[in-house]
Amino acid sequence: MRKMMTVLAGLSLFAGGWSQAPAQQAADDGPMYREIVRFEVAPAHAAAFEMTMEKIAGAAKLANLSADYGWLFFRDGANFTLVYPVKSMAYFDDPEQWMRQFSGTPGEAALREALGEFSKLDYSAQTQIQKVLPEHSYQPATPIDNPNYVMVYMNWVRPGHQEAHAANTAALMELISEAGWRYAVHAYETVIGDGGLRVYTVPIDNLATFHGEGSLRTSLTQKELTEKWDTLQGERMKLVRAMDSRDQEFVPGMSYMPMAEWSGGD
């Protein structure tokens, strides 16, 4: 995948599995890092970008790549986010290994043809490496089935405030657990790329439900926890230099994550 990203820059599945708990992954010695590649595509080329990535996913299927080399894609407007799970930082010591999985397989020619099409596309790409933070994540007793979207919350922590921010996050997760919110929260910390960035993703089934009857505010209100939540959020504002959020749609056709090997994956 690193080689593929190098090629693209030179010119970061199945719906029921990508939302499982990072805490379970840690227990199972699963992927503890994510290579995140954010593509900002010219609107006129967005459709072609999607079709080309679908061809790469098809090539991976022809090559019968294992889940160790699988990836996920999400979309918001003409922008796309690739999420590539990595077991450890040692993976990056061998940047050619992703391409080698195609050598001598029926997918090799299809991959090279698809990669060649990217030379015609207008886009920019930014890459980050993020570490999974199971201790700052939350998993409900009954996870939702078949999430179609993910909400992404970004915190840029002020220098010297990492520990206080971590403590604040742990306290917020305790309130979410006490409220019994229906949605999982996955936490990550950027280790290469955008310094100071911590990311929290929430896989969701329906945007209207998420912002309405299924909102966190609704769950907190029902358990009379809003005052505690607001106090913690006020403290959190002093620990960050910037915050942002966005919702992204999961794109199965652009993704490749074999079900059999990732039934317990994130």
PASEBA-1860 file (N, C-alpha, C; in nm, 3 decimals):
! residues 266
1> MRKMMTVL> 0.083/-0.120/0.000/0.000/0.000/0.000/0.087/0.125/0.000 ~ 0.197/0.123/0.076/0.288/0.237/0.075/0.338/0.264/-0.066 ~ 0.369/0.157/-0.139/0.415/0.173/-0.276/0.303/0.231/-0.361 ~ 0.181/0.184/-0.341/0.070/0.237/-0.418/0.051/0.385/-0.390 ~ 0.064/0.426/-0.262/0.048/0.566/-0.227/0.160/0.649/-0.288 ~ 0.280/0.594/-0.296/0.390/0.664/-0.359/0.362/0.687/-0.507 ~ 0.308/0.586/-0.572/0.273/0.598/-0.713/0.166/0.704/-0.731 ~ 0.063/0.702/-0.646/-0.047/0.798/-0.658/0.002/0.939/-0.631
9> AGLSLFAG> 0.083/0.957/-0.530/0.131/1.090/-0.498/0.223/1.143/-0.606 ~ 0.296/1.053/-0.669/0.384/1.093/-0.777/0.307/1.130/-0.901 ~ 0.210/1.093/-0.939/0.129/1.134/-1.051/0.070/1.268/-1.018 ~ -0.502/0.582/0.387/-0.500/0.638/0.513/-0.482/0.602/0.469 ~ -1.334/-0.440/0.215/-1.406/-0.452/0.352/-1.551/-0.485/0.333 ~ -1.589/-0.507/0.438/-1.732/-0.536/0.430/-1.799/-0.454/0.537 ~ -1.925/-0.415/0.515/-1.992/-0.316/0.598/-2.009/-0.361/0.742 ~ -2.020/-0.486/0.769/-2.045/-0.531/0.905/-1.920/-0.547/0.988
17> GWSQAPAQ> -1.801/-0.527/0.930/-1.680/-0.557/1.005/-1.594/-0.439/1.041 ~ -1.603/-0.327/0.968/-1.507/-0.219/0.992/-1.537/-0.140/1.117 ~ -1.648/-0.165/1.182/-1.683/-0.085/1.299/-1.655/-0.154/1.431 ~ -1.594/-0.272/1.430/-1.572/-0.345/1.555/-1.469/-0.276/1.644 ~ -1.464/-0.314/1.770/-1.390/-0.238/1.872/-1.240/-0.253/1.862 ~ -1.164/-0.140/1.865/-1.019/-0.147/1.872/-0.972/-0.217/1.999 ~ -1.046/-0.207/2.108/-1.007/-0.275/2.232/-1.000/-0.425/2.211 ~ -1.094/-0.478/2.135/-1.092/-0.620/2.103/-0.972/-0.652/2.014
25> QAADDGPM> -0.940/-0.560/1.924/-0.824/-0.581/1.839/-0.697/-0.592/1.922 ~ -0.686/-0.505/2.022/-0.565/-0.508/2.104/-0.552/-0.642/2.174 ~ -0.666/-0.694/2.218/-0.663/-0.824/2.287/-0.628/-0.936/2.191 ~ -0.664/-0.917/2.065/-0.639/-1.021/1.965/-0.511/-0.996/1.886 ~ -0.431/-0.898/1.929/-0.309/-0.865/1.858/-0.339/-0.824/1.715 ~ -0.443/-0.745/1.698/-0.483/-0.698/1.565/-0.407/-0.573/1.527 ~ -0.440/-0.514/1.410/-0.371/-0.393/1.363/-0.384/-0.279/1.463 ~ -0.272/-0.223/1.504/-0.273/-0.116/1.603/-0.240/0.020/1.544
33> YREIVRFE> -0.222/0.026/1.412/-0.194/0.152/1.345/-0.282/0.164/1.221 ~ -0.295/0.286/1.173/-0.369/0.314/1.051/-0.287/0.410/0.965 ~ -0.272/0.375/0.838/-0.220/0.473/0.743/-0.341/0.542/0.682 ~ -0.352/0.672/0.702/-0.466/0.749/0.656/-0.421/0.837/0.541 ~ -0.484/0.824/0.426/-0.451/0.908/0.310/-0.576/0.986/0.272 ~ -0.568/1.115/0.280/-0.679/1.204/0.249/-0.660/1.259/0.107 ~ -0.750/1.223/0.016/-0.744/1.269/-0.123/-0.844/1.382/-0.143 ~ -0.795/1.496/-0.187/-0.882/1.606/-0.228/-0.882/1.609/-0.380
41> VAPAHAAA> -0.994/1.566/-0.438/-1.003/1.543/-0.582/-1.078/1.657/-0.649 ~ -1.030/1.698/-0.765/-1.103/1.797/-0.844/-1.243/1.743/-0.871 ~ -1.349/1.821/-0.846/-1.486/1.771/-0.862/-1.511/1.704/-0.997 ~ -1.451/1.755/-1.102/-1.473/1.697/-1.235/-1.412/1.558/-1.248 ~ -1.319/1.524/-1.159/-1.251/1.395/-1.167/-1.294/1.298/-1.056 ~ -1.391/1.338/-0.974/-1.431/1.255/-0.860/-1.486/1.120/-0.905 ~ -1.570/1.119/-1.007/-1.628/0.994/-1.055/-1.521/0.902/-1.111 ~ -1.426/0.959/-1.187/-1.317/0.879/-1.244/-1.227/0.825/-1.134
49> FEMTMEKI> -1.204/0.904/-1.030/-1.123/0.859/-0.917/-1.189/0.738/-0.852 ~ -1.318/0.746/-0.829/-1.390/0.636/-0.766/-1.385/0.510/-0.852 ~ -1.406/0.526/-0.983/-1.404/0.409/-1.072/-1.265/0.345/-1.077 ~ -1.162/0.428/-1.074/-1.026/0.374/-1.078/-0.993/0.297/-0.951 ~ -1.036/0.349/-0.836/-1.011/0.276/-0.712/-1.093/0.147/-0.707 ~ -1.210/0.147/-0.766/-1.288/0.023/-0.774/-1.213/-0.082/-0.856 ~ -1.141/-0.038/-0.959/-1.062/-0.131/-1.039/-0.946/-0.188/-0.956 ~ -0.886/-0.105/-0.871/-0.778/-0.154/-0.785/-0.833/-0.255/-0.685
57> AGAAKLAN> -0.952/-0.229/-0.632/-1.015/-0.326/-0.541/-1.044/-0.455/-0.615 ~ -1.085/-0.445/-0.742/-1.108/-0.564/-0.822/-0.980/-0.641/-0.847 ~ -0.871/-0.569/-0.869/-0.741/-0.634/-0.889/-0.698/-0.707/-0.763 ~ -0.726/-0.648/-0.646/-0.692/-0.713/-0.519/-0.771/-0.843/-0.503 ~ -0.896/-0.840/-0.547/-0.977/-0.961/-0.540/-0.922/-1.069/-0.632 ~ -0.881/-1.029/-0.752/-0.823/-1.126/-0.846/-0.693/-1.184/-0.790 ~ -0.617/-1.102/-0.719/-0.491/-1.147/-0.660/-0.513/-1.224/-0.530 ~ -0.637/-1.223/-0.482/-0.672/-1.290/-0.356/-0.586/-1.241/-0.241
65> LSADYGWL> -0.573/-1.107/-0.229/-0.496/-1.050/-0.120/-0.558/-1.087/0.014 ~ -0.473/-1.109/0.112/-0.522/-1.137/0.247/-0.569/-1.007/0.310 ~ -0.641/-1.018/0.420/-0.691/-0.901/0.490/-0.579/-0.815/0.546 ~ -0.458/-0.873/0.561/-0.344/-0.795/0.608/-0.311/-0.680/0.513 ~ -0.357/-0.690/0.388/-0.329/-0.587/0.288/-0.456/-0.520/0.238 ~ -0.562/-0.531/0.316/-0.689/-0.470/0.278/-0.699/-0.325/0.323 ~ -0.802/-0.255/0.274/-0.820/-0.114/0.305/-0.968/-0.077/0.299 ~ -0.999/0.041/0.350/-1.134/0.096/0.349/-1.131/0.233/0.283
73> FFRDGANF> -1.243/0.272/0.222/-1.254/0.405/0.164/-1.382/0.472/0.212 ~ -1.370/0.602/0.240/-1.482/0.685/0.280/-1.485/0.810/0.193 ~ -1.606/0.867/0.177/-1.622/0.980/0.085/-1.700/1.091/0.154 ~ -1.656/1.215/0.131/-1.736/1.332/0.165/-1.720/1.433/0.052 ~ -1.825/1.450/-0.025/-1.819/1.535/-0.144/-1.723/1.476/-0.246 ~ -1.631/1.560/-0.293/-1.531/1.513/-0.390/-1.403/1.467/-0.322 ~ -1.405/1.458/-0.188/-1.288/1.414/-0.113/-1.305/1.269/-0.068 ~ -1.193/1.199/-0.061/-1.195/1.058/-0.025/-1.088/1.032/0.081
81> TLVYPVKS> -1.118/0.943/0.173/-1.021/0.906/0.277/-0.996/0.756/0.272 ~ -0.870/0.718/0.252/-0.830/0.579/0.253/-0.779/0.544/0.392 ~ -0.825/0.432/0.447/-0.781/0.383/0.578/-0.719/0.246/0.558 ~ -0.591/0.236/0.589/-0.516/0.113/0.568/-0.464/0.062/0.702 ~ -0.525/-0.042/0.761/-0.479/-0.095/0.890/-0.340/-0.158/0.881 ~ -0.258/-0.131/0.980/-0.121/-0.182/0.986/-0.097/-0.240/1.124 ~ -0.042/-0.360/1.133/-0.022/-0.426/1.262/0.082/-0.357/1.348 ~ 0.191/-0.310/1.287/0.295/-0.245/1.364/0.374/-0.152/1.273
89> MAYFDDPE> 0.455/-0.066/1.332/0.535/0.028/1.253/0.641/-0.046/1.172 ~ 0.670/-0.169/1.208/0.770/-0.246/1.133/0.726/-0.268/0.988 ~ 0.597/-0.258/0.963/0.547/-0.275/0.826/0.618/-0.180/0.729 ~ 0.645/-0.058/0.775/0.700/0.045/0.687/0.848/0.024/0.657 ~ 0.910/-0.078/0.720/1.048/-0.111/0.686/1.058/-0.180/0.550 ~ 0.945/-0.227/0.500/0.943/-0.297/0.371/0.833/-0.236/0.284 ~ 0.855/-0.119/0.228/0.750/-0.047/0.156/0.703/-0.114/0.027 ~ 0.775/-0.216/-0.021/0.739/-0.282/-0.146/0.644/-0.400/-0.126
97> QWMRQFSG> 0.617/-0.438/0.000/0.547/-0.565/0.022/0.404/-0.566/-0.033 ~ 0.336/-0.451/-0.031/0.198/-0.450/-0.084/0.197/-0.484/-0.232 ~ 0.285/-0.422/-0.309/0.291/-0.449/-0.453/0.330/-0.594/-0.480 ~ 0.416/-0.650/-0.396/0.461/-0.788/-0.420/0.346/-0.887/-0.410 ~ 0.242/-0.855/-0.340/0.130/-0.948/-0.326/0.060/-0.972/-0.459 ~ 0.080/-0.883/-0.555/0.015/-0.896/-0.686/0.102/-0.972/-0.787 ~ 0.230/-0.983/-0.759/0.324/-1.042/-0.855/0.284/-1.185/-0.891 ~ 0.274/-1.211/-1.022/0.241/-1.344/-1.070/0.098/-1.386/-1.050
105> TPGEAALR> 0.010/-1.293/-1.014/-0.132/-1.325/-0.994/-0.216/-1.267/-1.107 ~ -0.341/-1.311/-1.122/-0.428/-1.253/-1.225/-0.456/-1.105/-1.202 ~ -0.429/-1.054/-1.081/-0.456/-0.914/-1.053/-0.344/-0.820/-1.088 ~ -0.228/-0.874/-1.125/-0.112/-0.788/-1.149/-0.134/-0.691/-1.264 ~ -0.180/-0.742/-1.377/-0.201/-0.656/-1.494/-0.313/-0.556/-1.469 ~ -0.418/-0.602/-1.403/-0.531/-0.513/-1.373/-0.487/-0.399/-1.281 ~ -0.399/-0.428/-1.186/-0.350/-0.325/-1.095/-0.268/-0.222/-1.171 ~ -0.176/-0.267/-1.254/-0.090/-0.173/-1.326/-0.171/-0.086/-1.421
113> EALGEFSK> -0.272/-0.143/-1.481/-0.358/-0.065/-1.570/-0.433/0.043/-1.492 ~ -0.486/0.005/-1.375/-0.561/0.101/-1.294/-0.471/0.211/-1.242 ~ -0.349/0.176/-1.196/-0.258/0.277/-1.145/-0.219/0.376/-1.255 ~ -0.208/0.327/-1.377/-0.176/0.415/-1.489/-0.283/0.520/-1.513 ~ -0.407/0.487/-1.485/-0.517/0.581/-1.505/-0.511/0.700/-1.411 ~ -0.442/0.685/-1.297/-0.433/0.794/-1.202/-0.352/0.912/-1.256 ~ -0.267/0.886/-1.353/-0.186/0.995/-1.410/-0.272/1.099/-1.480 ~ -0.397/1.063/-1.510/-0.488/1.154/-1.579/-0.576/1.233/-1.482
121> LDYSAQTQ> -0.565/1.205/-1.353/-0.655/1.264/-1.256/-0.591/1.382/-1.183 ~ -0.675/1.476/-1.143/-0.629/1.596/-1.072/-0.671/1.585/-0.926 ~ -0.573/1.569/-0.836/-0.601/1.558/-0.694/-0.474/1.586/-0.615 ~ -0.490/1.607/-0.486/-0.377/1.615/-0.395/-0.397/1.511/-0.286 ~ -0.289/1.471/-0.220/-0.298/1.366/-0.118/-0.211/1.401/0.002 ~ -0.265/1.377/0.120/-0.191/1.395/0.245/-0.198/1.266/0.325 ~ -0.085/1.226/0.383/-0.077/1.099/0.454/-0.044/1.119/0.601 ~ -0.110/1.039/0.687/-0.081/1.036/0.830/-0.072/0.891/0.875
129> IQKVLPEH> 0.002/0.869/0.983/0.001/0.739/1.050/-0.060/0.762/1.188 ~ -0.163/0.685/1.220/-0.231/0.700/1.348/-0.224/0.571/1.428 ~ -0.211/0.587/1.557/-0.207/0.473/1.649/-0.343/0.456/1.716 ~ -0.388/0.332/1.726/-0.515/0.302/1.793/-0.499/0.324/1.943 ~ -0.598/0.387/2.004/-0.598/0.412/2.148/-0.718/0.341/2.211 ~ -0.707/0.210/2.238/-0.821/0.136/2.294/-0.867/0.190/2.428 ~ -0.775/0.244/2.507/-0.811/0.293/2.640/-0.898/0.418/2.635 ~ -0.905/0.483/2.519/-0.987/0.602/2.503/-1.104/0.577/2.409
137> SYQPATPI> -1.138/0.452/2.390/-1.248/0.414/2.301/-1.366/0.361/2.382 ~ -1.478/0.346/2.316/-1.599/0.296/2.381/-1.672/0.202/2.288 ~ -1.722/0.092/2.343/-1.797/-0.005/2.265/-1.927/-0.036/2.338 ~ -2.043/-0.014/2.276/-2.170/-0.046/2.340/-2.189/-0.196/2.351 ~ -2.280/-0.237/2.436/-2.306/-0.380/2.456/-2.355/-0.444/2.326 ~ -2.433/-0.369/2.249/-2.486/-0.420/2.122/-2.449/-0.322/2.011 ~ -2.339/-0.345/1.940/-2.299/-0.254/1.832/-2.404/-0.252/1.721 ~ -2.414/-0.140/1.651/-2.507/-0.130/1.540/-2.459/-0.218/1.425
145> DNPNYVMV> -2.553/-0.263/1.344/-2.521/-0.347/1.229/-2.507/-0.260/1.104 ~ -2.416/-0.300/1.016/-2.401/-0.241/0.885/-2.394/-0.088/0.885 ~ -2.295/-0.030/0.951/-2.281/0.116/0.947/-2.252/0.165/0.806 ~ -2.317/0.273/0.768/-2.301/0.329/0.634/-2.219/0.459/0.633 ~ -2.202/0.517/0.751/-2.130/0.644/0.763/-2.037/0.639/0.883 ~ -1.948/0.737/0.889/-1.865/0.754/1.007/-1.854/0.903/1.036 ~ -1.876/0.940/1.162/-1.850/1.077/1.206/-1.706/1.083/1.254 ~ -1.633/1.184/1.211/-1.493/1.199/1.247/-1.476/1.329/1.325
153> YMNWVRPG> -1.428/1.317/1.449/-1.405/1.434/1.534/-1.255/1.450/1.553 ~ -1.203/1.569/1.527/-1.060/1.595/1.531/-1.026/1.697/1.639 ~ -0.930/1.663/1.724/-0.879/1.752/1.828/-0.730/1.774/1.805 ~ -0.689/1.900/1.789/-0.547/1.932/1.784/-0.507/1.979/1.923 ~ -0.436/1.893/1.996/-0.403/1.919/2.136/-0.291/2.023/2.148 ~ -0.308/2.114/2.241/-0.206/2.215/2.265/-0.078/2.149/2.317 ~ 0.038/2.198/2.277/0.164/2.142/2.326/0.169/2.142/2.479 ~ 0.212/2.030/2.535/0.224/2.019/2.679/0.096/1.982/2.750
161> HQEAHAAN> -0.013/1.961/2.676/-0.142/1.930/2.737/-0.192/1.790/2.701 ~ -0.102/1.705/2.652/-0.142/1.572/2.608/-0.200/1.488/2.722 ~ -0.134/1.491/2.837/-0.180/1.409/2.950/-0.315/1.458/3.002 ~ -0.332/1.587/3.013/-0.459/1.642/3.060/-0.570/1.610/2.961 ~ -0.540/1.617/2.832/-0.638/1.584/2.730/-0.677/1.437/2.738 ~ -0.579/1.350/2.762/-0.605/1.207/2.775/-0.696/1.180/2.895 ~ -0.668/1.247/3.008/-0.751/1.229/3.127/-0.893/1.278/3.102 ~ -0.905/1.389/3.032/-1.036/1.443/2.998/-1.112/1.347/2.908
169> TAALMELI> -1.041/1.289/2.812/-1.104/1.193/2.720/-1.155/1.071/2.796 ~ -1.073/1.019/2.887/-1.114/0.903/2.967/-1.241/0.933/3.046 ~ -1.249/1.054/3.101/-1.368/1.092/3.178/-1.490/1.103/3.087 ~ -1.472/1.154/2.966/-1.583/1.163/2.871/-1.632/1.024/2.830 ~ -1.537/0.932/2.809/-1.575/0.796/2.771/-1.653/0.728/2.883 ~ -1.618/0.758/3.007/-1.692/0.702/3.121/-1.837/0.751/3.120 ~ -1.858/0.878/3.087/-1.994/0.931/3.080/-2.072/0.869/2.964 ~ -2.004/0.851/2.850/-2.069/0.787/2.736/-2.113/0.645/2.773
177> SEAGWRYA> -2.024/0.574/2.843/-2.058/0.439/2.887/-2.174/0.440/2.986 ~ -2.171/0.535/3.079/-2.279/0.546/3.178/-2.412/0.579/3.110 ~ -2.405/0.659/3.005/-2.526/0.695/2.931/-2.578/0.579/2.847 ~ -2.491/0.480/2.819/-2.530/0.365/2.738/-2.559/0.402/2.594 ~ -2.475/0.491/2.539/-2.496/0.537/2.401/-2.489/0.420/2.305 ~ -2.569/0.423/2.200/-2.579/0.311/2.107/-2.463/0.304/2.008 ~ -2.382/0.408/1.999/-2.276/0.412/1.899/-2.137/0.394/1.962 ~ -2.051/0.321/1.892/-1.913/0.301/1.937/-1.830/0.426/1.907
185> VHAYETVI> -1.724/0.443/1.984/-1.629/0.551/1.961/-1.490/0.490/1.954 ~ -1.417/0.517/1.846/-1.280/0.466/1.828/-1.182/0.583/1.835 ~ -1.078/0.569/1.913/-0.983/0.678/1.934/-0.848/0.647/1.869 ~ -0.785/0.752/1.816/-0.656/0.739/1.748/-0.569/0.861/1.778 ~ -0.438/0.840/1.773/-0.343/0.950/1.790/-0.247/0.951/1.673 ~ -0.228/1.067/1.612/-0.138/1.079/1.498/0.007/1.072/1.546 ~ 0.083/0.978/1.490/0.224/0.963/1.528/0.318/1.009/1.418 ~ 0.269/1.014/1.295/0.345/1.070/1.183/0.248/1.153/1.100
193> GDGGLRVY> 0.280/1.279/1.079/0.191/1.364/1.001/0.155/1.489/1.078 ~ 0.026/1.509/1.098/-0.026/1.629/1.162/-0.004/1.622/1.313 ~ 0.101/1.685/1.361/0.138/1.676/1.502/0.031/1.727/1.596 ~ 0.010/1.653/1.706/-0.087/1.694/1.805/-0.230/1.655/1.777 ~ -0.254/1.587/1.666/-0.391/1.552/1.627/-0.436/1.421/1.691 ~ -0.549/1.424/1.759/-0.617/1.304/1.806/-0.754/1.297/1.740 ~ -0.790/1.177/1.697/-0.910/1.158/1.615/-1.003/1.058/1.683 ~ -1.134/1.088/1.676/-1.236/1.001/1.734/-1.341/0.975/1.627
201> TVPIDNLA> -1.360/0.847/1.593/-1.455/0.812/1.487/-1.573/0.737/1.545 ~ -1.690/0.765/1.491/-1.814/0.703/1.536/-1.887/0.644/1.415 ~ -1.881/0.512/1.394/-1.955/0.450/1.284/-2.105/0.458/1.312 ~ -2.182/0.501/1.212/-2.325/0.518/1.232/-2.404/0.458/1.116 ~ -2.529/0.426/1.144/-2.614/0.363/1.045/-2.695/0.464/0.966 ~ -2.739/0.572/1.033/-2.830/0.667/0.970/-2.803/0.806/1.025 ~ -2.779/0.902/0.938/-2.744/1.037/0.983/-2.858/1.104/1.060 ~ -2.981/1.083/1.012/-3.095/1.145/1.079/-3.112/1.092/1.221
209> TFHGEGSL> -3.096/0.962/1.239/-3.106/0.903/1.372/-2.993/0.950/1.461 ~ -2.874/0.956/1.406/-2.757/0.997/1.483/-2.773/1.138/1.537 ~ -2.828/1.228/1.456/-2.845/1.367/1.499/-2.978/1.389/1.570 ~ -3.066/1.290/1.572/-3.197/1.304/1.634/-3.213/1.219/1.757 ~ -3.301/1.120/1.748/-3.334/1.038/1.864/-3.217/0.956/1.917 ~ -3.118/0.930/1.831/-3.003/0.852/1.875/-2.883/0.936/1.914 ~ -2.901/1.067/1.926/-2.789/1.155/1.955/-2.733/1.130/2.094 ~ -2.607/1.164/2.112/-2.544/1.150/2.242/-2.613/1.240/2.344
217> RTSLTQKE> -2.652/1.358/2.301/-2.719/1.451/2.392/-2.846/1.390/2.449 ~ -2.919/1.318/2.363/-3.042/1.254/2.409/-3.011/1.149/2.516 ~ -2.909/1.068/2.493/-2.871/0.965/2.590/-2.823/1.026/2.721 ~ -2.745/1.133/2.712/-2.696/1.199/2.832/-2.811/1.261/2.911 ~ -2.907/1.322/2.840/-3.021/1.385/2.907/-3.105/1.283/2.981 ~ -3.124/1.167/2.918/-3.205/1.063/2.980/-3.144/1.013/3.110 ~ -3.012/1.017/3.120/-2.942/0.973/3.242/-2.898/1.091/3.330 ~ -2.946/1.211/3.296/-2.915/1.331/3.374/-2.764/1.352/3.387
225> LTEKWDTL> -2.695/1.341/3.274/-2.550/1.355/3.273/-2.502/1.476/3.194 ~ -2.594/1.558/3.148/-2.556/1.669/3.061/-2.469/1.773/3.134 ~ -2.497/1.798/3.260/-2.418/1.898/3.333/-2.272/1.853/3.348 ~ -2.252/1.725/3.381/-2.116/1.672/3.392/-2.046/1.678/3.257 ~ -2.120/1.643/3.151/-2.064/1.645/3.016/-2.020/1.786/2.977 ~ -2.107/1.882/2.999/-2.077/2.020/2.960/-1.957/2.074/3.039 ~ -1.944/2.035/3.164/-1.830/2.079/3.244/-1.700/2.024/3.187 ~ -1.701/1.896/3.151/-1.582/1.835/3.092/-1.549/1.896/2.956
233> QGERMKLV> -1.651/1.927/2.879/-1.627/1.988/2.748/-1.569/2.128/2.763 ~ -1.613/2.200/2.867/-1.556/2.331/2.893/-1.408/2.322/2.927 ~ -1.372/2.221/3.004/-1.231/2.199/3.037/-1.152/2.159/2.912 ~ -1.216/2.081/2.827/-1.148/2.033/2.706/-1.112/2.148/2.611 ~ -1.197/2.248/2.604/-1.172/2.361/2.515/-1.040/2.431/2.548 ~ -0.998/2.423/2.674/-0.874/2.487/2.716/-0.751/2.404/2.679 ~ -0.774/2.278/2.640/-0.664/2.185/2.613/-0.632/2.170/2.465 ~ -0.714/2.228/2.379/-0.695/2.212/2.234/-0.672/2.347/2.168
241> RAMDSRDQ> -0.601/2.344/2.057/-0.580/2.466/1.980/-0.678/2.476/1.864 ~ -0.741/2.363/1.830/-0.841/2.363/1.722/-0.922/2.235/1.730 ~ -1.046/2.242/1.679/-1.134/2.125/1.672/-1.209/2.130/1.539 ~ -1.243/2.013/1.487/-1.320/2.007/1.363/-1.392/1.872/1.357 ~ -1.488/1.861/1.269/-1.559/1.734/1.251/-1.616/1.726/1.111 ~ -1.641/1.604/1.067/-1.705/1.583/0.938/-1.768/1.445/0.936 ~ -1.871/1.430/0.853/-1.928/1.297/0.834/-1.884/1.246/0.698 ~ -1.859/1.114/0.691/-1.811/1.052/0.568/-1.892/0.926/0.540
249> EFVPGMSY> -1.915/0.902/0.415/-1.991/0.784/0.372/-1.896/0.670/0.338 ~ -1.923/0.553/0.391/-1.844/0.435/0.358/-1.873/0.393/0.214 ~ -1.765/0.362/0.136/-1.780/0.325/-0.004/-1.731/0.182/-0.023 ~ -1.821/0.084/-0.017/-1.779/-0.057/-0.027/-1.706/-0.090/-0.157 ~ -1.750/-0.032/-0.270/-1.690/-0.067/-0.398/-1.544/-0.027/-0.410 ~ -1.503/0.075/-0.336/-1.365/0.121/-0.340/-1.279/0.051/-0.234 ~ -1.343/-0.025/-0.147/-1.274/-0.088/-0.034/-1.244/-0.234/-0.064 ~ -1.147/-0.287/0.009/-1.115/-0.430/-0.002/-1.078/-0.482/0.135
257> MPMAEWSG> -1.164/-0.564/0.192/-1.138/-0.621/0.324/-1.207/-0.757/0.332 ~ -1.136/-0.866/0.305/-1.197/-0.999/0.304/-1.271/-1.029/0.433 ~ -1.397/-1.069/0.422/-1.482/-1.091/0.537/-1.431/-1.201/0.628 ~ -1.391/-1.314/0.570/-1.354/-1.430/0.649/-1.241/-1.400/0.748 ~ -1.148/-1.310/0.706/-1.032/-1.283/0.790/-1.053/-1.162/0.880 ~ -1.161/-1.085/0.855/-1.179/-0.962/0.929/-1.309/-0.956/1.006 ~ -1.367/-1.072/1.039/-1.493/-1.071/1.112/-1.477/-1.009/1.249 ~ -1.354/-1.002/1.300/-1.331/-0.936/1.428/-1.252/-0.810/1.415
265> GD> -1.243/-0.756/1.292/-1.161/-0.639/1.267/-1.233/-0.509/1.295 ~ -1.158/-0.398/1.274/-1.210/-0.264/1.309/-1.250/-0.192/1.182
END
